[in-house]
Amino acid sequence: MLRASGVNYDIRKVDGYGIYNRFKFRVPLGEHFDVYDRFMIRMLEMRESFGIIDQALKHIPGGPVMDPKAKIRGFRPKPGEAYGALKRPRANWVSI
């Protein structure tokens, strides 16, 4: 909603979030500050996301997709470690 209101702030660019500094993408901004801008910003963000994914896929080295020894279900962090998602649009934060 912030970008739909014309505020040029994106954590991926401002704080160097994750590895986003490796990718070229633009931050779409609204001009009319209305519901239509909110909709268009979402659409443009998805388009930019596809571009980021495309760039990322081109840099993935060859090899097995997954470690055959990896356990997917019942993932438990090692003692003293924790796991948490960092960026989840439209989701509630859960603290561990």
Disulfide bonds with the S-S distance in Angstrom:
none
